[in-house]
Amino acid sequence: MAYRKDITNLSELLWKCMAQPDPMLSMLEWLCAQLMEAEVSSKLSAEKNERADERSGYRCGYRPRRLDTRMGTMYLMVPKVRQAYLRKVEFEKVMNSGSKDEAKRRLSKWIVLTQNSSIKEYQTCCNTFIKWFDEITESFDHNITNGYTEGVNNKIKVLKRVSFGVQNFSRFRNRILHMMA
């Protein structure tokens, strides 16, 4: 992570805050904003508008929050963090892996990153990937799937549902064969 240089002119900041109706509250607002930006940059492992491979999320705007203190009421702009999009982008990299070894490495990294996130659905997905890890990574070397079989099975189930029950099995079988021809 690149560290940015602090170029804040303190005397200019002091004059700006002194021009406000409550200078101490204004300074506290500035300090809170700086601390929130530093915390988000630390959490994401990247500064604002910085491209980094070790990034763990993206900023996605700000949300206003009211904070009541002894000094008065402050209105802060709290940075929002978007983690689900980063997880999707990282998973696309897993799916574009060229070999089993590369897929194992990328999927393991994705699972570790995603298990530590607070997104419940992704944690459930991670548990499934851990359970079927060998089978999933094996599919990168052997491009064989049961997609066609699943599709045929789905068509038969739809036909059975639409038929409102079947009286004659041979007629049902002929209808399936006709449908699949």
N, C-alpha and C positions, 0 to 999 in steps of 0.2 A: 504494500500500500504506500503510495506517495504521500508524504506529509506536506501540507500546504504551508506557505509562509504566512505568519500572522501580520497582516498589513493594516491592522486597525489603528487609526490615529486616535489615541486616547483623549487628547485635548479637544479634538473636534467632536468626539462622542460626548464628552462632558458638557461642552457648550450646547450641543443638540438636546441633551437630556435636561439641562438647566432651563431651556426655553419651554419645556413642557409644564403643565400646571402642577404635576407632582414629580419632581426630578428623581426621587428615590425609586418610585414605582416604575418610572421609565427605564432606569438603569437595571432594575430587577428583571423587567421584561426582556431587555437586550441580553442579559446574562443567561436567562432561561432559554432563549432562542439559540444562543451559541452552544449551550450545553446539550440541547436536544439535537442540533446538527452534528455535534461531535459524537454523540451516542449512536446516531443512525449511521454515520460514516464508519464507526468502529464495528457496528453490528454487520454492515454490508461488506466490510473489508474493501471499501472503495469510497473515494470522495465523490461529491456531486459532479456529474458529467464526466467521470473518469471511466475509461475502459480497463477492466482488469479480469484476468482469468480466474482469480480466486474469489470473485464476487459471489455473495451468497443471497442476493436479492436485488430488487430495483426500487428506486423511489417512484412514487406515483402521486405527486402533489402534496397538498397540505389540507388539514381539516381544522376549522376554528374550535378552540376550547376556552371555556371560561374558567378562571382559577381565582378563587377568593382567598386573599391573604390578610394578614394583620395590617398591611400597608394599604390595602384596597383591592379592587377587582381588576384582574389583568385579563386581557384577551390575547391568547397565544395562537400561533399557527403551528400546529404539530405536524411534523413530516409523516407521511404515510409510506409504508413499505409493502411492496408487492413481491411475494415469494412464490406463489403458485405458478406464475408465468416463467420464472427462472427454472423451476422444476420441470415444466413442460419442455422448455428448450433443451435442458440437459438430457431429458429422456429421448428426445428426437435424435440426439447424438448417439445414444445407446442403440437406437433402432437402425441407424445408418452405419453401424460397425461392419467392417468387412470380414472379420474372422471371429471365431469362437473366443480366442484369447483376448482380443480387443473388447469384445462384448462383455466378457467376464469382468475385465478391469473397469470398464465404464459403468456397468450395472452395479458392481460393488460400491463404486464411488457414489453413484446416484442413491443407492439404498442408505448409505451412511449419512449423506447430506439430508435426505428426506426424512429419515427417522428422527432427526433432531428438530424438525420443524414442528410447528404447532397445528398443522393441518391434519385433522383426524382422518379424512378420507385417504390421504396419501400414506398415512401410517398403516391403514388397513391394506393398502396396495403393497406396501413394503413387506408386510408379513406374508402375503401371497407370493411375492417374488422370492422371498427367502425359502419358503416351503418348496417351490418348484424351480429353484435356481438352476440346477443341472439340466433339467428338461428345456428350460427357456434358452439357456446359452447353447445347448446342443443344436437348436433350430437354426443357428447362424451358419453352421457348417453343412447341415443337411436340410435342403429347402423343400421338405415334405410336410404337408399339413393335412388335416382332416376336414378342411373347409368344404370340399365338395360333399362329403358324407353328411356333414352338419346341415348343409343346404337342402339336400334330398330329404333328410329326416324332418326338417322344418316344413317342406312342401307337403309331405305325407300327413303331418299333424294338422296342417291347415285344411287339407282335403277332408280329413276325418272330422274336424270340427264343423266344417261347412255341410257335411253330409248328414248331420244330426243322427249319428249312429249308423252302423252298417248291419243290414239284415243278411246279406249274402256275401261271404268272403271272396268268392271267385269274381264277383262283379267289382268289388272294391279293388282287388288285385289287378284286374284288367284296366280299371280306371287309372290306377297308379302307373301302370306300364304305358298307357296312352298319354298320360300327362308328361311322362319323362322322355317320350320319344321325340 
